[in-house]
Amino acid sequence: MKIALAADHGGFELKEIVRKALVEMGHEPVDFGTHSKEAVDWPDLIYPAAMAVAMGECERAILVDGVGYSSAMLANKLPGVYAAVCMDTFSARMSQEHSNANVLCLGGKVLGEALAMEIVKTFLGSKFLGGKYQGRLDKFLAVEKRHLKPLGGCCSEKSGTTLQGTCLTADDVRKALESGQSIRLAKGSTLTPSAREAMRDAGIDPDELYAKS
């Protein structure tokens, strides 16, 4: 399973433990950072990871900040993203069986390694039960449909020959290349995994673009 992974400095150490465990479990973690204990703004890391789930590029996400709630608050702003903060295995199992959550949020300053890994395993190993819970979930999804607009294939704005936006997808990259536009990342822009892949297919190094932004 492809799983988006992100953390701020408060969750960095636990994220690294989870990342290594996911590989051992046979999953494919897509690490959006952070990559050190240096202080960062959590939305810069959590948003692109949650977007990867919203765009269908990752099946699940595990987000780690100091206590878990900040990540969940941001992730749940996106349509198609259903994030649950879990501090024990019971809540992890219920988030799947009753609510079909697709994002797990953990508190790096709250949970120890052993308990955190049990929560991760329970979350990934549990399944939505359907039945009466489907009816309740349908009501929830109706609220989402009423108040949230679905994500389009392009969430960027284009100016001149430069492609820039808050979050760039593979569609953004392909459209820019087809129209002969150069690609430059504006400050604060992020790339989904498929956007990175599309750039590499076109011979563009996304890390070099970040360095120039």
Rosetta silent file (secondary structure, phi, psi, omega in degrees, C-alpha in Angstrom):
SEQUENCE: MKIALAADHGGFELKEIVRKALVEMGHEPVDFGTHSKEAVDWPDLIYPAAMAVAMGECERAILVDGVGYSSAMLANKLPGVYAAVCMDTFSARMSQEHSNANVLCLGGKVLGEALAMEIVKTFLGSKFLGGKYQGRLDKFLAVEKRHLKPLGGCCSEKSGTTLQGTCLTADDVRKALESGQSIRLAKGSTLTPSAREAMRDAGIDPDELYAKS
SCORE:     score description
SCORE:     0.000 S_00000001
   1 L     0.000  136.230  177.152    0.000    0.000    0.000 S_00000001
   2 E   -86.078  121.913 -173.380    1.279    3.492   -0.849 S_00000001
   3 E  -125.679  120.041  175.416    1.131    5.585    2.312 S_00000001
   4 E   -71.057  140.965 -176.457    1.844    9.323    2.536 S_00000001
   5 E  -136.097  130.941  179.220    3.945   10.207    5.556 S_00000001
   6 E  -153.039  153.297  178.937    4.586   13.648    7.049 S_00000001
   7 E  -158.169  156.789  168.383    5.590   15.237   10.327 S_00000001
   8 L   -94.280 -171.262 -177.280    6.744   18.482   11.873 S_00000001
   9 L   -64.019  -28.193  178.423    9.763   18.722   14.169 S_00000001
  10 L   -72.596  -19.976 -178.693    7.654   17.502   17.092 S_00000001
  11 L  -114.109    3.310 -174.338    6.798   14.320   15.228 S_00000001
  12 H   -56.631  -49.983 -175.215   10.024   13.777   13.278 S_00000001
  13 H   -62.596  -41.959  179.245   11.478   11.010   15.450 S_00000001
  14 H   -69.407  -36.734  177.311    8.243    9.011   15.526 S_00000001
  15 H   -58.997  -42.302 -179.840    7.750    9.509   11.773 S_00000001
  16 H   -63.508  -38.971  177.205   11.160    7.974   11.128 S_00000001
  17 H   -64.382  -44.929  179.988   10.270    4.956   13.258 S_00000001
  18 H   -64.432  -41.667 -178.052    6.943    4.567   11.437 S_00000001
  19 H   -59.801  -47.810 -179.653    8.588    4.960    8.016 S_00000001
  20 H   -63.760  -38.998  179.741   11.074    2.160    8.643 S_00000001
  21 H   -66.705  -37.811  179.615    8.341   -0.082   10.048 S_00000001
  22 H   -62.468  -40.509  177.690    6.109    0.507    7.021 S_00000001
  23 H   -62.551  -44.287  179.019    8.875   -0.651    4.704 S_00000001
  24 H   -63.348  -28.995  179.692    9.367   -3.781    6.799 S_00000001
  25 L   -82.111   -4.118  178.299    5.600   -4.402    6.609 S_00000001
  26 L    92.201   10.316  178.337    5.754   -4.303    2.800 S_00000001
  27 L   -90.522  169.760  178.822    4.170   -0.883    2.327 S_00000001
  28 E  -116.694   92.945  178.488    5.499    1.991    0.212 S_00000001
  29 E   -74.016  137.248  174.333    5.845    5.148    2.328 S_00000001
  30 E  -110.274  105.420 -169.293    5.986    8.452    0.450 S_00000001
  31 E   -89.400  114.871  178.839    7.868   10.750    2.815 S_00000001
  32 L   -94.339    6.695 -179.603    6.930   14.448    2.611 S_00000001
  33 L    91.698 -179.172    4.733    9.266   15.410    5.476 S_00000001
  34 L   -77.962  169.687 -173.320   10.330   16.954    7.669 S_00000001
  35 L  -119.133   17.533  176.781   13.799   15.406    7.647 S_00000001
  36 L  -162.116  178.712  178.355   15.314   16.776   10.855 S_00000001
  37 L   -86.291    0.436  179.826   14.455   18.162   14.285 S_00000001
  38 L   -63.373  137.904 -175.978   14.826   21.727   13.020 S_00000001
  39 L   -60.319  134.790  178.327   11.665   23.754   13.649 S_00000001
  40 L  -138.062  166.431  174.372    9.232   23.915   10.722 S_00000001
  41 L   -90.499  116.924 -172.026    5.649   25.058   10.144 S_00000001
  42 H   -57.028  -33.573  179.633    3.523   21.913   10.208 S_00000001
  43 H   -60.424  -29.539 -178.101    1.077   22.988    7.425 S_00000001
  44 H   -65.334  -25.841 -179.518    3.973   23.027    4.933 S_00000001
  45 H  -100.663  -40.411 -175.420    4.486   19.275    5.420 S_00000001
  46 H   -69.654  -39.516 -176.519    1.031   18.039    6.356 S_00000001
  47 H   -59.082  -53.003 -179.328   -0.810   19.706    3.457 S_00000001
  48 H   -63.561  -32.110  178.226    0.984   17.990    0.537 S_00000001
  49 H   -67.647  -43.256  177.199    0.743   14.604    2.272 S_00000001
  50 H   -65.448  -35.821  177.931   -2.998   15.041    2.793 S_00000001
  51 H   -63.405  -34.661  179.121   -3.323   16.230   -0.815 S_00000001
  52 H   -60.904  -35.163  175.904   -1.737   12.991   -1.995 S_00000001
  53 H   -74.617  -43.711 -179.142   -4.672   11.139   -0.418 S_00000001
  54 H   -60.452  -34.851 -178.687   -7.240   13.634   -1.692 S_00000001
  55 L   -88.018   -0.768  178.381   -5.900   13.245   -5.248 S_00000001
  56 L    78.677   14.752 -179.047   -5.861    9.451   -5.015 S_00000001
  57 L   -86.446  -20.836  172.979   -2.097    9.192   -5.315 S_00000001
  58 L  -131.635  142.947 -178.405   -1.742    7.509   -1.919 S_00000001
  59 L   -76.629  -33.733 -177.731   -4.273    5.160   -0.332 S_00000001
  60 E  -139.698  168.273  172.428   -3.558    6.235    3.230 S_00000001
  61 E  -142.090  146.836  171.732   -1.571    8.838    5.158 S_00000001
  62 E  -124.009  118.971 -175.026    0.051    8.864    8.570 S_00000001
  63 E  -117.420  134.829 -175.276    0.655   12.360    9.933 S_00000001
  64 E  -130.818  119.204  167.898    2.648   13.113   13.070 S_00000001
  65 E  -126.650 -163.887 -175.656    2.915   16.372   14.985 S_00000001
  66 L   -57.570  -47.086 -178.718    3.333   17.059   18.686 S_00000001
  67 L  -124.220   -8.638  175.556   -0.144   15.891   19.714 S_00000001
  68 L    98.167  -25.732 -172.617   -1.819   14.927   16.413 S_00000001
  69 H   -73.813  -35.544  179.551   -4.736   17.334   16.434 S_00000001
  70 H   -60.903  -43.865  179.427   -3.199   20.080   14.293 S_00000001
  71 H   -61.867  -42.253 -179.477   -2.560   17.626   11.471 S_00000001
  72 H   -65.459  -39.915 -179.607   -6.106   16.302   11.643 S_00000001
  73 H   -60.078  -42.576  179.590   -7.607   19.796   11.592 S_00000001
  74 H   -72.149  -48.940 -176.123   -5.777   20.627    8.362 S_00000001
  75 H   -57.771  -38.448 -177.045   -6.223   17.252    6.659 S_00000001
  76 L   -74.678   -1.625  172.560   -9.971   17.256    7.262 S_00000001
  77 L   -77.031  -16.601 -174.766  -10.313   20.496    5.287 S_00000001
  78 L   -96.022  134.919  176.941   -9.747   18.510    2.085 S_00000001
  79 L   -63.634  138.424  179.317  -12.557   16.578    0.360 S_00000001
  80 L    84.769    1.052  178.419  -12.035   12.851    0.405 S_00000001
  81 L  -112.347  124.398 -176.105   -9.695   13.010    3.381 S_00000001
  82 L  -127.552   95.213 -171.950  -10.970   11.534    6.644 S_00000001
  83 E   -99.608  137.004  179.067   -8.399   11.937    9.399 S_00000001
  84 E  -125.461  132.780  173.480   -8.632   10.442   12.875 S_00000001
  85 E   -87.016  122.284 -177.008   -6.470   11.216   15.889 S_00000001
  86 L  -125.279  125.997  179.344   -5.771    7.915   17.659 S_00000001
  87 L  -111.899    0.733  178.310   -4.069    7.553   21.022 S_00000001
  88 L  -154.736  168.440 -176.149   -4.857    3.869   21.571 S_00000001
  89 H   -71.523  -28.882  179.591   -5.576    0.736   19.550 S_00000001
  90 H   -64.451  -47.534  179.230   -9.300    0.797   20.309 S_00000001
  91 H   -65.486  -33.668  177.951   -9.778    4.229   18.708 S_00000001
  92 H   -64.622  -42.265  179.870   -7.600    3.130   15.770 S_00000001
  93 H   -68.915  -42.276  179.995   -9.801    0.107   15.156 S_00000001
  94 H   -65.875  -34.273 -179.807  -13.043    2.077   15.556 S_00000001
  95 H   -62.067  -27.819  177.740  -11.818    4.776   13.158 S_00000001
  96 H   -88.882  -55.090 -173.049  -11.666    2.074   10.491 S_00000001
  97 H   -63.831  -37.251 -175.470  -14.533   -0.257   11.353 S_00000001
  98 L  -101.813  -28.697 -171.185  -17.116    2.457   12.035 S_00000001
  99 L  -121.647   -9.337  177.369  -15.879    5.534   10.157 S_00000001
 100 L    56.859   43.088  177.893  -13.627    4.303    7.309 S_00000001
 101 L   -65.147  147.841  177.886  -10.903    6.856    8.047 S_00000001
 102 L  -118.710    1.884  177.774   -8.055    7.025    5.548 S_00000001
 103 E  -133.280  130.503  177.975   -5.633    9.205    7.496 S_00000001
 104 E  -106.962  128.455  178.716   -4.099    8.428   10.888 S_00000001
 105 E  -114.076  130.070 -175.768   -2.824   11.298   13.030 S_00000001
 106 E  -122.986  152.662  176.693   -0.395   10.619   15.876 S_00000001
 107 E  -101.160  108.680 -177.147    1.121   12.691   18.653 S_00000001
 108 L   -66.882  -24.002  179.541    4.883   12.405   18.667 S_00000001
 109 L   -95.825    0.799 -176.114    5.130   14.026   22.116 S_00000001
 110 L  -111.642  -39.509 -172.399    2.334   11.880   23.557 S_00000001
 111 L   -99.770  141.092  170.331    2.918    8.337   22.316 S_00000001
 112 L   -82.346  164.914 -176.090    5.779    5.973   22.980 S_00000001
 113 H   -58.891  -46.342 -175.189    7.251    3.920   20.145 S_00000001
 114 H   -63.250  -48.310 -179.464    5.667    0.598   21.133 S_00000001
 115 H   -65.958  -41.274  179.915    2.127    1.941   21.502 S_00000001
 116 H   -58.575  -42.482 -179.122    2.427    4.067   18.355 S_00000001
 117 H   -69.362  -34.326  174.736    3.389    1.040   16.297 S_00000001
 118 H   -64.912  -38.367  177.448    0.489   -0.995   17.688 S_00000001
 119 H   -63.824  -45.515  179.576   -1.841    1.850   16.697 S_00000001
 120 H   -60.171  -47.204 -179.049   -0.375    1.951   13.179 S_00000001
 121 H   -63.406  -39.569  178.691   -0.722   -1.806   12.751 S_00000001
 122 H   -66.765  -43.244  179.919   -4.297   -1.752   14.036 S_00000001
 123 H   -60.869  -47.032 -177.323   -5.252    1.157   11.786 S_00000001
 124 H   -75.416  -23.428 -176.768   -3.812   -0.474    8.672 S_00000001
 125 H   -94.479   -7.390 -179.297   -5.107   -3.923    9.558 S_00000001
 126 L   -94.522  155.317 -177.771   -8.735   -3.018   10.310 S_00000001
 127 L  -127.028  149.000  176.502  -11.529   -2.810    7.730 S_00000001
 128 L   -63.766  134.004 -174.688  -14.719   -0.797    7.437 S_00000001
 129 L   -84.415  -19.091 -178.249  -17.684   -2.934    8.542 S_00000001
 130 L    67.178 -144.783  178.469  -20.350   -1.361    6.307 S_00000001
 131 L    59.916 -131.685 -178.663  -23.913   -2.280    7.209 S_00000001
 132 H   -63.304  -25.793  179.836  -25.501    0.224    9.584 S_00000001
 133 H   -72.615  -26.210  176.413  -22.228    2.143    9.643 S_00000001
 134 H   -66.182  -40.315  178.065  -22.508    2.744    5.899 S_00000001
 135 H   -61.101  -41.223  178.546  -25.809    4.535    6.415 S_00000001
 136 H   -68.641  -38.779  178.960  -24.222    6.819    8.988 S_00000001
 137 H   -66.400  -36.343  178.394  -21.216    7.395    6.755 S_00000001
 138 H   -60.502  -38.507  178.239  -23.511    8.282    3.846 S_00000001
 139 H   -66.033  -39.487  176.822  -25.041   11.058    5.949 S_00000001
 140 H   -63.327  -44.885 -179.409  -21.577   12.344    6.731 S_00000001
 141 H   -65.552  -30.362  176.955  -20.585   12.263    3.057 S_00000001
 142 H   -65.219  -36.927  176.772  -23.751   14.176    2.173 S_00000001
 143 H   -66.232  -43.845  177.926  -22.592   16.992    4.460 S_00000001
 144 H   -58.612  -45.470 -178.614  -19.180   16.963    2.798 S_00000001
 145 H   -63.553  -33.303 -177.635  -20.778   17.148   -0.655 S_00000001
 146 H   -72.434  -32.131 -170.293  -22.964   20.051    0.436 S_00000001
 147 H  -115.066  -16.396 -179.169  -20.157   22.191    1.794 S_00000001
 148 L  -114.933  135.439  176.544  -16.892   21.163    0.093 S_00000001
 149 L   -82.601  139.884  177.928  -16.072   21.554   -3.577 S_00000001
 150 L   -66.436  151.240  178.727  -14.410   18.534   -5.233 S_00000001
 151 L   -74.531  135.708  176.592  -10.777   18.921   -6.201 S_00000001
 152 L   -88.344  178.860  179.555  -10.186   19.568   -9.870 S_00000001
 153 L   -72.849  -15.706 -178.324   -7.317   18.267  -11.925 S_00000001
 154 L  -135.057  124.348  178.867   -5.510   21.591  -11.593 S_00000001
 155 L  -120.410   33.426 -178.788   -5.198   23.628   -8.448 S_00000001
 156 E  -124.108  169.267  174.015   -2.696   26.148   -9.698 S_00000001
 157 E  -117.446  141.756 -176.751   -2.645   29.507  -11.395 S_00000001
 158 E  -112.072  137.917  179.960   -0.520   30.130  -14.484 S_00000001
 159 E  -137.737  120.007 -179.589    1.187   33.400  -15.295 S_00000001
 160 L    59.524 -127.899 -179.784    3.216   33.954  -18.470 S_00000001
 161 L  -101.014   13.925 -176.510    5.590   31.060  -19.019 S_00000001
 162 E  -112.939  129.826  175.442    5.716   30.094  -15.367 S_00000001
 163 E   -94.670  123.658 -179.445    3.635   27.401  -13.741 S_00000001
 164 E  -148.955  155.519 -179.459    3.024   28.125  -10.094 S_00000001
 165 E   175.740  173.071 -179.103    0.493   27.292   -7.435 S_00000001
 166 L   -69.208  -43.374 -179.747   -0.069   26.135   -3.908 S_00000001
 167 E  -141.451  118.430 -175.400   -0.131   22.459   -4.822 S_00000001
 168 E   -99.879  134.881 -179.908    0.935   21.180   -8.228 S_00000001
 169 L  -108.814  175.745  177.408   -0.350   17.923   -9.694 S_00000001
 170 H   -61.881  -35.481  177.604    0.738   15.774  -12.633 S_00000001
 171 H   -61.345  -40.869  178.038   -1.993   17.451  -14.729 S_00000001
 172 H   -60.009  -45.028 -178.474   -0.416   20.858  -14.025 S_00000001
 173 H   -64.678  -47.333 -178.160    2.978   19.600  -15.147 S_00000001
 174 H   -62.935  -42.077 -179.631    1.662   17.921  -18.309 S_00000001
 175 H   -64.744  -38.708  177.921   -0.391   20.952  -19.346 S_00000001
 176 H   -64.729  -42.911 -179.872    2.583   23.235  -18.871 S_00000001
 177 H   -66.429  -40.558 -179.400    4.824   20.982  -20.948 S_00000001
 178 H   -65.739  -30.776 -178.680    2.221   20.606  -23.702 S_00000001
 179 L   -92.993    3.503  177.275    1.831   24.386  -23.995 S_00000001
 180 L    79.887   14.172 -179.473    5.559   24.963  -24.042 S_00000001
 181 L   -79.538  145.499  171.129    5.641   26.644  -20.644 S_00000001
 182 E   -80.129  157.455 -177.808    8.700   26.515  -18.458 S_00000001
 183 E  -114.986  122.627  176.456    8.158   25.242  -14.959 S_00000001
 184 L  -135.925  135.835 -177.877    9.281   27.210  -11.949 S_00000001
 185 L   -89.965  123.205  175.116    8.090   26.643   -8.415 S_00000001
 186 L   -73.179  157.298  178.940    6.838   29.672   -6.561 S_00000001
 187 L   -58.805  129.538  179.749    7.728   29.981   -2.897 S_00000001
 188 L    93.324   -6.376  178.722    5.393   27.783   -0.847 S_00000001
 189 L   -73.012  150.279  176.379    4.444   25.513   -3.758 S_00000001
 190 E  -129.507  160.806 -178.961    4.286   21.772   -3.191 S_00000001
 191 E  -121.022  135.533  171.543    4.292   18.769   -5.515 S_00000001
 192 L   -76.956  161.693 -179.596    2.200   15.640   -5.341 S_00000001
 193 H   -55.488  -39.803 -178.671    4.084   12.350   -5.938 S_00000001
 194 H   -69.534  -29.483  176.939    2.690   12.033   -9.482 S_00000001
 195 H   -66.869  -41.587  176.353    3.796   15.596  -10.288 S_00000001
 196 H   -60.372  -43.539 -179.417    7.338   14.693   -9.260 S_00000001
 197 H   -64.121  -41.192  179.096    7.168   11.576  -11.431 S_00000001
 198 H   -63.344  -38.159  177.660    5.872   13.568  -14.420 S_00000001
 199 H   -65.089  -44.930 -179.566    8.745   16.018  -14.049 S_00000001
 200 H   -63.739  -37.573  177.438   11.312   13.255  -13.911 S_00000001
 201 H   -61.711  -29.149 -179.836    9.764   11.623  -16.997 S_00000001
 202 L   -91.948    6.329  178.697   10.291   14.941  -18.787 S_00000001
 203 L    81.097   20.855 -179.590   13.905   15.150  -17.651 S_00000001
 204 L  -107.867  131.084  178.245   13.240   17.778  -14.972 S_00000001
 205 L   -91.095  109.100 -178.116   14.703   17.425  -11.500 S_00000001
 206 H   -60.897  -31.092  179.953   12.039   18.643   -9.024 S_00000001
 207 H   -67.608  -33.119  176.231   14.642   19.102   -6.283 S_00000001
 208 H   -68.009  -36.029  177.528   16.546   21.543   -8.484 S_00000001
 209 H   -65.352  -39.817  176.971   13.355   23.530   -8.994 S_00000001
 210 H   -61.845  -39.835 -178.674   12.863   23.712   -5.247 S_00000001
 211 H   -65.307  -28.919 -178.435   16.410   24.957   -4.852 S_00000001
 212 H   -89.638  -13.261 -175.021   15.740   27.756   -7.339 S_00000001
 213 L   -76.601    0.000    0.000   12.345   28.793   -5.892 S_00000001
